[in-house]
Amino acid sequence: MPENGQLNVAFVDIGHASMQVCIVGEKKQWQDSLPKPANLVLLSAEIRKKVEVVHRFCKPILMKPKPAKPVTPPAPPSPTSSGSEQQLNPA
């Protein structure tokens, strides 16, 4: 966790995407089990549409610039002991 206690979190719902992958997988299995001259179950237009949905969702997130790193001011120099200071117990 960052030192200042702030935690930036982005939530992305991938449930829809995983559901679509399952659906396409099932349709592909179904298509593979059918004879070659049968009507198509899985069309390339459907796959392109799914890809477009993912791109439309992800592109704004990917195009956002990264947040700038916070600039910490340099620490002031600490006083150092030098010969100009007087000693308290001269002996």
Secondary structure as UniProt FT lines:
FT   TURN            3..4
FT   HELIX           15..33
FT   TURN            36..37
FT   HELIX           44..63
FT   TURN            83..84
//
